[in-house]
């Protein structure tokens, strides 16, 4: 299968209503757990679960102004984040967030959100000089911060590997959705953390 996403302008963040493109041009991020169920987020403050097999969708209204990152934790839960440093936890069957963790990066925009599928491990990146590591508690439906790992620049993408022991990060001098802040001392590149969970508990 294939996905096609169109965006009218790189980094568009205005509040103008759709200009004939539906809401497709506002989709800023995408993740999936099942191949036929894709979750997207956009600068309209909504996350959408697209059920491709039956051509339907579920809308989730965030309490935050934007949904710039989404991550599918497992078949029942997903997380989202945006430009106000808050991470929200969602259940697939609930239209409102179950839990919100505010000020995760000292008020800075969250640029990336990831984890290990079917585990309790999550991570977020921003421009504050740290990667945050979180524990997801499914029974209590919450997320808690347990460690911060230093890394300069805008952390625009992350991926766990090797059962969560390795974290691959992409960083740059500005954010992936626009040059809202720029750090000219940071060069674009990739940083790999091996055994990132060692001594982090």
Backbone as JSON, one array per atom type, in Angstrom:
{
  "sequence": "XXXXXXXXXXXXXXXXXXXXXXXXXXXXXXXXXXXXXXXXXXXXXXXXXXXXXXXXXXXXXXXXXXXXXXXXXXXXXXXXXXXXXXXXXXXXXXXXXXXXXXXXXXXXXXXXXXXXXXXXXXXXXXXXXXXXXXXXXXXXXXXXXXXXXXXXXXXXXXXXXXXXXXXXXXXXXXXXXXXXXXXXXXXXXXXXXXXXXXXXX",
  "N": [[0.84, -1.18, 0.0], [0.29, 2.39, -0.3], [1.0, 5.77, 0.78], [-0.09, 9.09, 0.36], [0.75, 12.34, 0.94], [0.03, 15.76, 1.05], [1.33, 19.01, 1.31], [0.8, 22.4, 1.62], [2.64, 24.41, 2.18], [5.91, 24.39, 3.4], [6.23, 23.91, 6.81], [3.86, 25.19, 7.47], [1.68, 26.89, 9.63], [-0.7, 28.19, 10.12], [-4.03, 29.44, 11.0], [-5.96, 29.32, 9.11], [-8.89, 28.27, 7.46], [-9.55, 25.18, 5.64], [-8.35, 25.2, 2.28], [-9.68, 24.0, 0.14], [-8.41, 21.6, 0.06], [-9.29, 19.69, 1.79], [-8.46, 18.41, 5.02], [-5.97, 17.5, 4.61], [-3.59, 18.85, 4.0], [-2.73, 19.76, 6.39], [-1.67, 17.73, 7.87], [0.9, 16.71, 9.93], [2.43, 14.63, 10.89], [2.91, 11.04, 11.22], [2.12, 7.7, 12.19], [1.96, 4.13, 12.71], [0.35, 1.11, 13.9], [-1.04, -1.28, 13.21], [-1.0, -2.33, 9.78], [-3.17, -1.43, 8.28], [-4.2, 0.59, 9.77], [-3.68, 3.79, 10.42], [-2.27, 6.5, 12.2], [-2.48, 9.97, 12.3], [-1.35, 13.38, 12.84], [-1.99, 16.91, 13.21], [-1.75, 20.52, 12.58], [-4.18, 21.5, 13.33], [-4.91, 20.71, 15.79], [-5.87, 18.12, 16.03], [-5.81, 14.56, 16.2], [-5.94, 11.79, 14.0], [-7.29, 8.64, 13.41], [-6.93, 6.56, 10.83], [-8.81, 4.19, 9.23], [-7.98, 2.13, 6.96], [-8.86, -0.14, 5.59], [-11.67, -0.2, 5.69], [-12.21, 2.32, 4.9], [-12.71, 4.47, 6.72], [-12.66, 6.79, 9.53], [-11.47, 7.94, 12.74], [-11.76, 10.69, 14.89], [-9.72, 12.54, 17.1], [-9.75, 14.92, 19.52], [-7.38, 17.06, 20.56], [-6.25, 18.69, 23.58], [-4.37, 20.5, 23.14], [-2.87, 23.09, 21.05], [-1.66, 22.16, 18.68], [-0.92, 19.04, 16.98], [1.86, 17.63, 16.53], [3.47, 15.4, 16.67], [2.98, 11.9, 16.73], [2.67, 8.7, 18.27], [2.29, 5.26, 18.11], [1.73, 3.2, 20.7], [0.83, 0.6, 21.45], [-1.71, -1.81, 20.49], [-3.85, -0.64, 21.76], [-3.29, 1.9, 22.8], [-2.04, 5.25, 22.18], [0.32, 7.98, 21.88], [0.69, 11.56, 21.87], [2.09, 14.76, 20.88], [2.99, 18.28, 20.89], [3.47, 21.76, 20.14], [3.63, 22.94, 22.64], [4.98, 21.65, 24.61], [3.73, 19.52, 25.91], [2.82, 16.13, 26.53], [0.38, 13.87, 25.51], [-1.67, 11.13, 26.43], [-3.53, 8.59, 24.89], [-6.41, 6.46, 24.56], [-7.44, 4.12, 22.15], [-10.2, 3.86, 21.8], [-11.28, 6.15, 22.96], [-12.23, 9.53, 22.72], [-11.09, 11.72, 23.92], [-8.07, 12.81, 25.6], [-6.53, 10.55, 27.94], [-4.63, 11.19, 29.78], [-2.35, 13.8, 30.6], [0.9, 15.09, 30.33], [2.5, 17.81, 31.28], [4.8, 20.48, 30.28], [7.2, 19.14, 29.56], [9.62, 19.59, 28.3], [10.59, 21.97, 29.4], [8.85, 23.9, 28.44], [9.46, 24.11, 25.75], [8.97, 23.41, 22.24], [8.01, 20.15, 21.31], [9.75, 18.1, 19.22], [10.07, 15.49, 18.34], [8.84, 12.16, 18.9], [8.88, 8.96, 20.23], [9.23, 5.36, 20.77], [9.39, 1.98, 22.09], [7.63, -0.5, 20.48], [4.84, -2.11, 21.99], [5.82, -1.96, 24.59], [6.95, -0.41, 27.69], [8.42, 1.84, 27.23], [9.15, 5.13, 26.29], [10.17, 8.07, 24.45], [11.11, 11.51, 24.05], [12.04, 14.36, 22.06], [13.47, 17.65, 21.83], [14.36, 21.11, 21.71], [15.81, 21.79, 23.88], [18.17, 20.72, 24.71], [18.11, 18.14, 25.7], [17.19, 14.65, 25.64], [14.24, 13.15, 26.6], [13.34, 10.4, 28.63], [10.73, 8.12, 29.2], [8.41, 6.27, 31.28], [5.76, 4.22, 30.48], [2.73, 3.48, 31.96], [0.45, 1.15, 31.69], [-1.71, 0.03, 33.16], [-2.4, 2.06, 34.95], [-2.77, 4.09, 33.25], [-0.93, 6.27, 32.55], [1.98, 8.4, 32.07], [5.35, 8.72, 32.96], [8.27, 10.66, 33.64], [11.58, 9.42, 33.68], [14.26, 9.79, 33.14], [16.82, 11.99, 31.77], [18.67, 12.63, 28.89], [21.56, 14.17, 27.73], [21.72, 16.09, 24.72], [22.56, 18.25, 22.21], [20.93, 20.66, 20.03], [18.15, 20.6, 17.67], [16.11, 17.93, 18.12], [15.01, 16.06, 15.78], [14.14, 13.58, 14.93], [13.76, 10.19, 16.05], [14.64, 6.79, 16.84], [14.19, 3.71, 18.38], [16.22, 0.81, 18.78], [17.41, -2.63, 18.87], [16.0, -3.89, 21.02], [15.38, -1.68, 22.58], [17.73, -0.86, 23.73], [19.4, 0.67, 22.17], [19.4, 3.92, 20.83], [18.71, 5.85, 18.06], [19.25, 9.04, 16.83], [18.32, 11.98, 15.04], [19.64, 15.18, 14.57], [19.52, 18.78, 14.29], [20.13, 22.26, 13.44], [17.74, 23.63, 13.44], [14.11, 23.24, 13.65], [12.15, 20.49, 12.29], [9.75, 21.25, 11.13], [9.86, 23.92, 10.63], [11.72, 27.01, 10.84], [11.72, 27.97, 13.67], [13.23, 28.37, 15.94], [16.75, 28.79, 15.88], [19.87, 27.23, 16.02], [22.97, 27.97, 15.36], [25.34, 26.77, 15.97], [25.08, 24.08, 15.89], [25.49, 21.26, 13.91], [23.84, 19.49, 11.31], [23.11, 16.06, 11.74], [23.61, 12.61, 12.8], [23.15, 10.93, 15.83], [24.08, 8.19, 17.79], [23.05, 6.39, 20.52], [24.31, 3.91, 22.42], [23.37, 1.27, 24.61], [21.57, 2.87, 26.08], [19.82, 2.72, 28.19], [21.25, 1.9, 30.34], [22.1, 2.51, 33.64], [20.11, 4.4, 33.82], [17.76, 4.05, 35.13]],
  "CA": [[0.0, 0.0, 0.0], [1.05, 3.64, -0.38], [0.39, 6.94, 1.37], [0.23, 10.34, -0.32], [0.45, 13.51, 1.76], [0.33, 17.01, 0.39], [1.43, 20.14, 2.22], [0.83, 23.59, 0.78], [3.83, 25.19, 2.45], [6.73, 23.77, 4.43], [6.16, 24.58, 8.09], [2.65, 26.0, 7.58], [1.12, 26.82, 10.97], [-1.73, 29.23, 10.28], [-5.33, 28.96, 11.45], [-6.89, 29.5, 8.01], [-9.67, 27.06, 7.14], [-9.11, 24.44, 4.47], [-8.45, 25.9, 1.02], [-10.1, 23.08, -0.89], [-7.63, 20.36, 0.12], [-9.69, 18.96, 2.98], [-7.49, 18.74, 6.06], [-4.77, 16.74, 4.3], [-2.39, 19.67, 3.98], [-2.35, 20.07, 7.77], [-1.12, 16.56, 8.57], [2.3, 16.97, 10.19], [3.13, 13.45, 11.4], [2.19, 9.79, 10.97], [2.65, 6.46, 12.72], [0.96, 3.07, 12.63], [0.59, -0.15, 14.62], [-1.44, -2.21, 12.17], [-0.76, -1.76, 8.45], [-4.35, -0.77, 7.74], [-4.66, 1.62, 10.7], [-2.64, 4.82, 10.47], [-2.6, 7.66, 13.02], [-1.82, 11.2, 11.88], [-1.61, 14.55, 13.65], [-1.84, 18.12, 12.43], [-1.76, 21.79, 13.29], [-5.54, 21.85, 13.71], [-5.17, 20.18, 17.12], [-6.54, 16.82, 15.95], [-5.21, 13.3, 15.74], [-6.92, 11.02, 13.24], [-7.03, 7.23, 13.15], [-7.47, 6.21, 9.52], [-9.05, 2.76, 9.03], [-7.86, 2.08, 5.51], [-9.58, -1.28, 5.0], [-13.09, 0.12, 5.51], [-12.27, 3.71, 4.46], [-13.35, 5.29, 7.75], [-11.7, 7.45, 10.39], [-11.86, 8.41, 14.07], [-11.12, 11.95, 15.21], [-9.37, 12.75, 18.5], [-9.52, 16.35, 19.71], [-6.39, 17.34, 21.59], [-6.39, 19.92, 24.37], [-3.24, 21.33, 22.74], [-3.16, 23.75, 19.78], [-1.17, 21.39, 17.53], [-0.47, 17.66, 17.17], [2.99, 17.55, 15.61], [4.07, 14.07, 16.78], [2.15, 10.82, 17.25], [3.37, 7.42, 18.38], [1.43, 4.13, 18.48], [2.4, 2.4, 21.73], [0.38, -0.77, 21.2], [-2.98, -1.81, 19.77], [-4.87, 0.05, 22.54], [-2.9, 3.24, 23.23], [-1.05, 6.03, 21.45], [0.71, 9.23, 22.51], [0.86, 12.68, 20.95], [2.72, 15.94, 21.45], [2.94, 19.42, 19.99], [4.38, 22.89, 20.3], [3.59, 23.53, 23.97], [5.77, 20.82, 25.55], [2.86, 18.57, 26.61], [2.57, 14.83, 25.94], [-0.94, 13.35, 25.85], [-1.88, 9.69, 26.28], [-4.87, 8.32, 24.37], [-6.9, 5.12, 24.29], [-8.0, 4.11, 20.8], [-11.66, 4.0, 21.85], [-11.69, 7.37, 23.67], [-12.0, 10.71, 21.88], [-10.35, 12.73, 24.69], [-6.88, 12.2, 26.21], [-6.66, 9.97, 29.27], [-3.61, 11.72, 30.68], [-1.48, 14.8, 30.01], [2.13, 15.38, 31.06], [2.88, 19.13, 30.77], [6.11, 21.09, 30.5], [8.19, 18.06, 29.54], [10.9, 20.15, 27.84], [10.7, 23.35, 29.9], [8.04, 24.77, 27.61], [9.87, 24.11, 24.34], [8.25, 22.58, 21.27], [8.45, 18.77, 21.16], [10.02, 17.88, 17.79], [10.02, 14.07, 18.01], [8.25, 11.29, 19.91], [9.05, 7.58, 19.8], [9.24, 4.36, 21.83], [9.45, 0.58, 21.65], [6.28, -1.04, 20.37], [4.41, -3.1, 22.98], [6.65, -1.89, 25.79], [6.65, 0.74, 28.54], [9.48, 2.81, 26.98], [8.89, 6.23, 25.37], [11.18, 9.12, 24.45], [10.78, 12.71, 23.29], [13.15, 15.26, 21.79], [13.08, 19.04, 21.63], [15.51, 21.98, 21.46], [16.29, 22.23, 25.19], [19.44, 20.08, 25.02], [17.93, 16.84, 26.34], [16.2, 13.65, 25.26], [13.53, 12.67, 27.79], [12.9, 9.0, 28.64], [9.52, 7.98, 30.01], [7.82, 4.96, 31.53], [4.32, 4.16, 30.24], [2.04, 2.56, 32.86], [-0.82, 0.87, 31.03], [-2.77, -0.22, 34.13], [-2.8, 3.33, 35.55], [-2.96, 5.0, 32.12], [-0.15, 7.49, 32.68], [3.36, 8.44, 31.59], [6.2, 9.43, 33.92], [9.65, 10.88, 33.25], [12.53, 8.77, 34.58], [15.64, 10.16, 32.87], [17.1, 12.96, 30.71], [19.96, 12.36, 28.26], [21.98, 15.39, 27.04], [22.03, 16.13, 23.29], [22.28, 19.58, 21.71], [20.28, 20.81, 18.74], [16.75, 20.21, 17.56], [16.05, 16.47, 17.94], [13.89, 16.0, 14.85], [13.7, 12.21, 14.7], [14.39, 9.19, 16.92], [14.21, 5.41, 16.63], [14.8, 2.7, 19.24], [16.62, -0.45, 18.16], [18.07, -3.57, 19.79], [15.15, -4.06, 22.21], [15.36, -0.47, 23.38], [19.05, -0.52, 24.27], [20.04, 1.63, 21.27], [18.53, 4.99, 20.34], [19.28, 6.6, 16.96], [18.65, 10.37, 16.8], [18.75, 12.98, 14.06], [19.56, 16.52, 15.14], [19.85, 19.86, 13.37], [20.12, 23.57, 14.07], [16.37, 24.12, 13.53], [13.11, 22.19, 13.71], [11.79, 19.87, 11.02], [8.55, 21.87, 10.57], [10.04, 25.35, 10.41], [12.85, 27.61, 11.56], [11.16, 28.79, 14.75], [14.45, 28.73, 16.65], [17.91, 28.3, 15.13], [21.14, 27.14, 16.74], [23.97, 27.88, 14.29], [26.5, 25.99, 16.41], [24.77, 22.66, 15.75], [25.48, 20.73, 12.56], [22.91, 18.38, 11.08], [23.79, 14.78, 11.81], [22.98, 11.48, 13.49], [23.81, 10.48, 17.06], [23.63, 6.86, 18.23], [23.29, 6.07, 21.92], [24.29, 2.49, 22.72], [23.1, 1.0, 26.03], [21.05, 4.12, 26.63], [19.06, 2.47, 29.42], [22.17, 1.58, 31.43], [22.22, 3.51, 34.7], [19.09, 5.44, 33.66], [16.57, 3.74, 35.9]],
  "C": [[0.88, 1.24, 0.0], [0.27, 4.76, 0.26], [0.83, 8.16, 0.57], [-0.21, 11.49, 0.56], [0.9, 14.76, 1.04], [0.37, 18.12, 1.42], [1.65, 21.4, 1.4], [2.11, 24.38, 0.96], [4.61, 24.53, 3.56], [6.65, 24.58, 5.72], [4.9, 25.41, 8.27], [2.02, 25.8, 8.95], [0.07, 27.91, 11.16], [-3.05, 28.58, 10.68], [-6.39, 29.12, 10.36], [-7.6, 28.19, 7.72], [-9.17, 26.43, 5.85], [-9.35, 25.21, 3.18], [-8.76, 24.93, -0.12], [-9.34, 21.77, -0.89], [-8.09, 19.45, 1.25], [-8.78, 19.35, 4.12], [-6.16, 18.05, 5.8], [-3.52, 17.59, 4.41], [-1.9, 20.0, 5.38], [-1.69, 18.89, 8.48], [0.39, 16.7, 8.69], [3.11, 15.71, 10.52], [2.28, 12.21, 11.18], [2.9, 8.64, 11.67], [1.57, 5.39, 12.58], [1.37, 1.89, 13.5], [0.21, -1.3, 13.7], [-1.27, -1.54, 10.81], [-1.96, -1.0, 7.92], [-4.93, 0.27, 8.69], [-3.52, 2.6, 10.95], [-3.14, 5.98, 11.33], [-1.8, 8.85, 12.51], [-2.16, 12.32, 12.87], [-1.36, 15.79, 12.83], [-1.94, 19.38, 13.25], [-3.16, 22.33, 13.53], [-5.9, 21.3, 15.09], [-5.88, 18.85, 17.14], [-5.56, 15.71, 15.6], [-6.31, 12.52, 15.04], [-6.43, 9.6, 13.09], [-7.74, 6.86, 11.85], [-7.59, 4.69, 9.42], [-9.12, 2.51, 7.53], [-8.72, 0.98, 4.89], [-11.06, -0.98, 4.79], [-13.31, 1.6, 5.2], [-13.05, 4.59, 5.43], [-12.26, 5.92, 8.62], [-12.32, 7.81, 11.73], [-11.07, 9.67, 14.38], [-10.9, 12.05, 16.72], [-9.01, 14.22, 18.68], [-8.57, 16.58, 20.88], [-6.76, 18.6, 22.37], [-5.28, 20.91, 24.02], [-3.52, 21.96, 21.37], [-2.71, 22.98, 18.54], [-0.88, 19.95, 17.95], [0.62, 17.43, 16.12], [3.7, 16.22, 15.63], [3.02, 13.09, 17.3], [2.99, 9.55, 17.31], [2.4, 6.35, 18.86], [2.16, 3.22, 19.45], [2.09, 0.92, 21.55], [-0.99, -0.7, 20.54], [-4.08, -1.02, 20.49], [-4.56, 1.51, 22.83], [-1.96, 3.91, 22.22], [-0.78, 7.33, 22.21], [0.86, 10.3, 21.45], [1.54, 13.84, 21.67], [2.68, 17.06, 20.42], [3.89, 20.52, 20.39], [4.37, 23.51, 21.69], [4.18, 22.62, 25.04], [4.94, 19.84, 26.36], [2.75, 17.26, 25.83], [1.21, 14.33, 26.42], [-0.99, 11.86, 25.56], [-3.33, 9.44, 25.91], [-5.15, 6.82, 24.37], [-7.6, 5.15, 22.94], [-9.5, 4.37, 20.81], [-12.17, 5.25, 22.53], [-11.31, 8.58, 22.83], [-11.23, 11.81, 22.59], [-9.15, 12.06, 25.34], [-7.15, 11.69, 27.61], [-5.76, 10.67, 30.28], [-2.77, 12.74, 29.92], [-0.28, 15.04, 30.92], [2.68, 16.71, 30.53], [4.34, 19.47, 31.0], [7.25, 20.07, 30.48], [9.57, 18.55, 29.12], [10.99, 21.64, 28.18], [9.97, 24.34, 28.99], [8.38, 24.79, 26.14], [9.04, 23.12, 23.52], [8.85, 21.17, 21.22], [8.55, 18.45, 19.67], [9.93, 16.41, 17.38], [9.52, 13.27, 19.2], [8.34, 9.85, 19.41], [9.0, 6.64, 21.01], [9.53, 2.98, 21.24], [8.05, 0.02, 21.63], [6.04, -2.13, 21.42], [5.31, -3.14, 24.21], [6.23, -0.67, 26.6], [7.63, 1.9, 28.3], [9.06, 3.84, 25.93], [10.03, 7.24, 25.47], [10.68, 10.31, 23.65], [12.02, 13.57, 23.14], [12.65, 16.65, 21.49], [14.33, 19.85, 21.27], [16.16, 22.43, 22.77], [17.59, 21.56, 25.61], [19.33, 18.73, 25.67], [16.95, 15.97, 25.57], [15.56, 13.15, 26.55], [13.13, 11.21, 27.6], [11.76, 8.85, 29.63], [9.15, 6.52, 30.2], [6.31, 5.07, 31.34], [3.71, 3.09, 31.14], [0.65, 2.31, 32.3], [-1.95, 0.7, 32.04], [-3.29, 1.06, 34.77], [-3.01, 4.42, 34.5], [-2.25, 6.34, 32.35], [1.25, 7.31, 32.14], [4.18, 9.23, 32.59], [7.63, 9.52, 33.41], [10.58, 10.16, 34.21], [13.98, 9.13, 34.29], [15.71, 11.2, 31.77], [18.52, 12.73, 30.2], [20.39, 13.59, 27.47], [22.24, 15.17, 25.54], [21.61, 17.5, 22.76], [21.6, 19.56, 20.35], [18.8, 20.5, 18.82], [16.68, 18.73, 17.23], [14.81, 16.17, 17.09], [13.39, 14.59, 14.54], [14.45, 11.25, 15.61], [13.81, 7.81, 16.61], [14.95, 4.49, 17.59], [15.1, 1.44, 18.43], [17.17, -1.36, 19.25], [17.33, -3.67, 21.12], [15.19, -2.86, 23.14], [16.7, -0.07, 23.95], [19.8, 0.51, 23.42], [19.02, 2.65, 20.79], [19.29, 5.78, 19.27], [18.53, 7.92, 16.84], [19.18, 11.18, 15.63], [18.6, 14.35, 14.69], [20.01, 17.55, 14.11], [19.81, 21.18, 14.14], [18.74, 24.18, 14.19], [15.39, 22.96, 13.42], [12.7, 21.7, 12.33], [10.59, 20.56, 10.36], [8.69, 23.37, 10.35], [11.18, 25.89, 11.26], [12.34, 28.56, 12.65], [12.27, 29.22, 15.71], [15.62, 28.11, 15.89], [19.15, 28.35, 16.0], [22.24, 26.91, 15.69], [25.21, 27.1, 14.69], [26.3, 24.5, 16.24], [24.75, 22.28, 14.27], [24.5, 19.58, 12.44], [23.67, 17.06, 11.07], [22.98, 13.73, 12.55], [23.82, 11.14, 14.71], [23.21, 9.16, 17.48], [24.03, 6.66, 19.68], [23.19, 4.54, 22.1], [24.12, 2.3, 24.23], [22.54, 2.23, 26.74], [20.3, 3.91, 27.94], [19.98, 2.14, 30.61], [22.3, 2.76, 32.38], [21.21, 4.64, 34.55], [17.88, 5.22, 34.53], [16.54, 4.54, 37.2]]
}
